[in-house]
Amino acid sequence: MKLINPLFVAFLEREFKNRFLGGVLSPVWWVVQPLLQLSVYALVFSVFLKIQLPEKYGTSYLAFLAVGLWPWLAFTESVTRGAGSLLAQGALITKTQLPRAWVPLATVTVSFSLHFVALAVIVLMLKVFGVAINGWAIVTSVPTWFALYLAALGVAWFVSVAHVLIRDVESMLAPLLFLMTFLAPIQYAIEIIPEKFRGYVYANPFTFAIERMHQLFLTGPVTPAWIDLALLLGGALVAFLGYFVFKRVAPHVDDYL
């Protein structure tokens, strides 16, 4: 018995080819775009604003930024692409028996897979250039990545059906996610924020995932911790709630596609 439906595998391959091989410059842009974003953030925060990292994070602001930024890029891309995924595949959905839930699932899976590979490449490049970063964290960070994947999947399931019914949802996501970028310790260390304001940053649940990434790659410990279980349970809860809403609403969306 096959563990993964062959039809879903074929749809996953189609999503990957559309994303990665959609045009002549698609593979190049997939690498260049996040590197440009990383470079701009590094220039603004470490050179212009001269953000100082606590000693425990080492001396490479680029490494600090990369290990926090890439999981966030995976999440934001998954959610924004997931929001429009049902509309984008509307013709295929209405003409086939393709389960609706597979569409956001494929979008999120491809996004996280590509960004995980990208981070692994960046980490190895930093190691080659002598930056103090734990290369084994590429493996030990998998639970954190999977927790974020589950959370992104749950949100993508929810916003995908919401966007079919309310076409403004996708455009509303961009400013919201942009705001959340600055309410997570991606560009800065949590220790440099005054105590009275830290509660606002910890109100963003992704703060805990980003801090765990910094621990694994830069400060330790690298062994499994309770935070890993908490993140996985939180991600699973979001995925369950998102799927529950999706299953209730999805049968009614065909008329709007």
C-alpha positions in Angstrom: 0.0 0.0 0.0 1.4 3.4 -1.0 1.8 5.8 2.0 1.4 8.9 -0.3 -1.3 9.1 -2.9 0.3 9.1 -6.4 -2.1 11.8 -7.5 -0.9 14.1 -4.7 2.7 13.3 -5.7 1.9 14.4 -9.3 0.3 17.6 -8.1 3.2 18.3 -5.8 5.6 17.9 -8.7 3.4 20.2 -10.8 3.5 22.8 -8.1 7.3 22.5 -7.8 7.8 22.9 -11.5 5.5 25.9 -11.7 7.4 27.5 -8.9 10.9 26.6 -9.6 10.9 26.1 -13.4 8.2 28.5 -14.3 10.5 30.6 -16.5 14.1 30.9 -17.6 15.1 33.1 -14.6 12.9 31.3 -12.0 15.7 29.2 -10.5 18.1 32.2 -10.4 15.4 34.5 -8.9 14.6 31.9 -6.3 18.2 32.2 -5.0 18.8 35.9 -5.6 15.6 37.3 -4.1 16.0 36.1 -0.5 19.8 36.9 -0.7 18.9 40.5 -1.7 16.5 40.7 1.1 19.1 39.3 3.5 21.7 41.8 2.3 19.4 44.8 2.6 18.4 43.9 6.1 22.0 43.3 7.1 23.0 46.6 5.6 20.3 48.6 7.3 20.4 47.1 10.7 24.1 46.3 11.1 25.7 49.1 9.1 23.3 52.0 9.1 21.5 51.4 12.5 24.5 49.6 14.0 22.5 47.0 15.9 24.7 45.3 18.4 24.3 41.6 19.2 24.8 40.2 22.7 28.1 38.4 22.9 26.4 35.0 23.2 25.3 35.2 19.5 28.8 35.6 18.2 30.1 38.4 15.9 28.3 37.6 12.7 25.1 39.6 12.3 24.6 37.9 8.9 24.4 34.5 10.6 22.0 35.8 13.3 19.8 37.3 10.6 19.8 34.3 8.2 18.8 31.6 10.7 15.8 33.7 11.9 14.8 35.2 8.6 14.6 32.1 6.4 12.0 30.2 8.5 10.0 33.4 8.5 10.3 33.8 4.8 9.0 30.2 4.4 6.0 30.9 6.6 5.0 34.2 5.0 5.4 32.9 1.5 3.4 29.8 2.3 0.6 31.8 3.8 0.4 34.4 1.0 0.7 31.8 -1.8 -1.7 29.6 0.1 -4.3 32.3 0.3 -4.6 32.5 -3.5 -4.0 28.9 -4.2 -7.6 27.8 -4.6 -8.4 30.6 -7.0 -5.2 29.9 -9.0 -6.2 26.3 -9.4 -9.9 27.0 -9.8 -10.1 25.4 -13.3 -8.4 22.3 -12.2 -10.4 22.0 -9.0 -13.8 22.3 -10.7 -13.0 19.9 -13.5 -11.4 17.1 -11.5 -11.9 15.2 -8.3 -8.8 16.6 -6.8 -9.3 17.0 -3.0 -9.4 20.8 -2.2 -7.2 20.5 0.8 -4.3 19.2 -1.3 -4.0 22.6 -3.1 -2.8 24.6 -0.1 -1.0 21.6 1.2 1.2 21.4 -1.9 1.8 25.1 -1.9 3.0 25.1 1.7 5.1 21.9 1.3 7.0 23.3 -1.7 7.6 26.6 -0.1 9.0 25.1 3.1 11.1 22.5 1.2 12.7 25.2 -1.0 13.5 27.5 1.9 14.9 24.7 4.0 17.3 23.8 1.3 18.2 27.5 0.8 19.0 27.9 4.5 21.1 24.8 4.5 23.1 26.2 1.6 23.5 29.6 3.4 24.7 27.9 6.6 27.2 25.8 4.7 28.5 28.9 2.9 28.9 30.7 6.2 30.8 27.7 7.6 33.1 27.8 4.5 33.9 31.5 5.2 34.8 30.8 8.8 31.7 32.0 10.5 31.0 30.4 13.9 27.7 28.6 13.3 26.6 25.1 14.2 26.2 23.2 10.9 24.5 20.3 12.6 21.6 22.5 13.5 20.4 22.0 9.9 19.3 18.6 11.2 18.4 19.5 14.8 16.2 22.4 13.7 13.9 20.1 11.7 11.3 19.9 14.6 11.2 23.8 14.7 10.8 23.8 10.9 8.1 21.2 11.1 6.2 23.1 13.8 6.3 26.3 11.6 5.2 24.1 8.6 2.2 22.9 10.5 1.3 26.4 11.6 1.7 27.7 8.1 -0.5 24.9 6.7 -3.3 25.6 9.2 -3.3 29.3 8.4 -3.1 28.6 4.6 -6.1 26.3 4.8 -8.0 29.0 6.6 -7.1 32.0 4.4 -7.5 30.0 1.2 -11.2 29.5 1.7 -11.6 32.9 3.2 -10.0 34.5 0.2 -12.4 32.7 -2.2 -15.3 34.2 -0.3 -13.7 37.6 0.5 -11.3 38.6 -2.2 -9.6 41.2 0.0 -8.0 38.6 2.3 -4.8 38.1 0.3 -4.1 41.9 0.0 -4.7 42.2 3.8 -2.1 39.6 4.6 1.0 41.5 3.3 0.9 44.4 5.7 -0.1 42.1 8.6 2.8 39.8 8.0 5.2 42.7 7.4 4.2 44.1 10.9 4.8 40.7 12.5 8.2 40.7 10.9 9.2 43.5 13.3 7.4 42.0 16.2 9.7 38.9 16.2 13.4 38.9 17.0 14.6 38.4 13.5 16.5 41.7 12.9 17.3 42.2 16.6 18.0 40.1 19.7 15.3 40.0 22.3 17.9 41.1 25.0 18.3 44.6 23.5 14.6 45.4 24.0 13.7 47.2 27.2 12.0 44.9 29.7 8.7 46.8 29.6 8.3 46.2 25.9 9.4 42.6 25.6 5.8 41.4 26.3 4.7 42.8 22.9 7.4 40.7 21.2 6.5 37.6 23.1 2.9 38.1 22.2 4.0 37.1 18.7 4.0 33.3 18.9 6.7 33.1 16.3 9.1 34.7 18.6 9.6 31.4 20.4 10.4 29.6 17.1 12.9 32.3 16.0 14.6 32.2 19.4 14.9 28.4 19.1 16.5 28.8 15.7 19.1 31.2 17.2 19.7 28.7 20.1 20.3 25.8 17.8 22.6 27.6 15.3 24.4 30.1 17.5 24.2 29.6 21.2 23.0 26.1 22.2 21.7 23.9 23.6 21.4 21.8 20.4 19.7 18.8 22.2 16.0 18.3 22.1 14.2 20.6 24.6 10.7 21.1 26.0 10.3 24.1 23.6 10.5 21.7 20.7 7.5 19.8 22.0 5.6 23.0 22.8 6.2 24.3 19.3 5.1 21.1 17.7 1.9 20.9 19.7 1.2 24.6 18.9 1.7 24.0 15.2 -0.4 20.9 15.3 -3.2 22.8 17.0 -3.2 25.5 14.3 -3.1 22.9 11.5 -6.1 21.1 13.1 -8.1 24.3 13.5 -7.3 25.4 10.0 -8.3 22.1 8.5 -11.5 22.0 10.5 -12.6 25.3 9.1 -11.4 24.3 5.6 -13.5 21.1 5.6 -16.6 23.0 6.7 -16.3 25.8 4.1 -14.6 24.1 1.1 -17.8 22.3 -0.2 -19.3 25.7 -0.7 -16.5 27.5 -2.6 -16.9 25.9 -6.0 -19.6 28.4 -7.0 -17.1 31.3 -6.3 -14.1 29.8 -8.2 
